[in-house]
Amino acid sequence: MGYKPAFDDVISRAFAALDIFVELALPWVKPNGAIITYKSQTLEAELADLKAKYPGLTAKTYTYDLPNAKARFIVVLENFAKA
């Protein structure tokens, strides 16, 4: 079966650093698809690294709080054009 690239979105929670997850997920995402992940405190540094590698990258972040925990983020990444 040929699944690549067959998915509108690829979603992950607590899987890997953002750059590693994107490298693994990109072959599976349709050209206009999105990569969605849950991240914690390392988000800003990871996003900066990713935007250097993919200059057209669009990153939407949504913050949420868990009881007795620091803020968490949902990140939606789109528009991947490799530098």
C-alpha positions as CSV (number, residue, x, y, z in Angstrom):
1,M,0.0,0.0,0.0
2,G,1.3,3.5,-0.9
3,Y,0.5,5.8,2.0
4,K,3.0,8.6,1.3
5,P,1.9,11.4,1.2
6,A,-1.6,10.5,2.1
7,F,-2.6,12.3,5.2
8,D,-4.1,15.8,5.7
9,D,-2.6,16.1,9.2
10,V,0.0,14.2,11.3
11,I,-0.5,14.5,15.0
12,S,1.8,13.7,17.9
13,R,2.0,14.1,21.6
14,A,5.3,13.8,23.6
15,F,7.1,12.1,20.8
16,A,10.4,14.0,20.1
17,A,12.1,17.3,19.6
18,L,10.1,19.4,17.0
19,D,12.8,19.2,14.3
20,I,13.0,15.4,14.6
21,F,9.2,15.0,14.5
22,V,8.9,17.2,11.5
23,E,11.5,15.3,9.6
24,L,9.7,12.0,10.3
25,A,6.2,13.4,9.7
26,L,6.8,15.4,6.5
27,P,6.9,12.4,4.1
28,W,3.4,11.4,5.3
29,V,1.7,14.8,5.0
30,K,-0.1,16.0,1.8
31,P,1.4,19.2,0.3
32,N,-1.2,21.5,1.9
33,G,-1.4,19.4,5.1
34,A,-0.4,20.3,8.7
35,I,1.7,18.8,11.4
36,I,0.2,19.2,14.8
37,T,2.0,18.5,18.1
38,Y,1.8,19.1,21.8
39,K,4.9,20.8,23.3
40,S,6.1,22.0,26.7
41,Q,8.6,24.7,27.7
42,T,11.2,24.2,25.0
43,L,8.8,25.5,22.3
44,E,10.4,28.8,21.5
45,A,13.9,27.5,20.9
46,E,12.6,24.5,18.9
47,L,10.5,26.8,16.7
48,A,13.4,29.2,16.0
49,D,15.5,26.3,14.8
50,L,12.7,24.9,12.6
51,K,11.9,28.3,11.0
52,A,15.6,28.6,10.0
53,K,15.3,25.3,8.2
54,Y,11.9,26.0,6.7
55,P,11.7,29.8,6.0
56,G,8.0,29.8,4.8
57,L,6.9,27.9,7.8
58,T,3.7,29.0,9.5
59,A,3.4,28.1,13.2
60,K,0.2,28.7,15.1
61,T,0.5,28.1,18.9
62,Y,-2.3,27.6,21.4
63,T,-1.6,27.8,25.1
64,Y,-3.4,25.7,27.7
65,D,-2.8,25.0,31.4
66,L,-2.9,21.8,33.3
67,P,-3.7,21.7,37.0
68,N,-0.5,21.9,39.1
69,A,1.7,22.2,35.9
70,K,3.3,24.8,33.7
71,A,1.8,25.9,30.5
72,R,1.6,23.6,27.5
73,F,1.2,24.3,23.9
74,I,-0.6,22.9,20.8
75,V,1.4,23.8,17.7
76,V,0.0,23.7,14.2
77,L,2.8,23.8,11.5
78,E,2.0,24.5,7.8
79,N,3.7,25.8,4.7
80,F,6.9,23.7,4.5
81,A,9.3,24.9,1.9
82,K,12.8,23.7,2.6
83,A,15.6,26.2,2.5
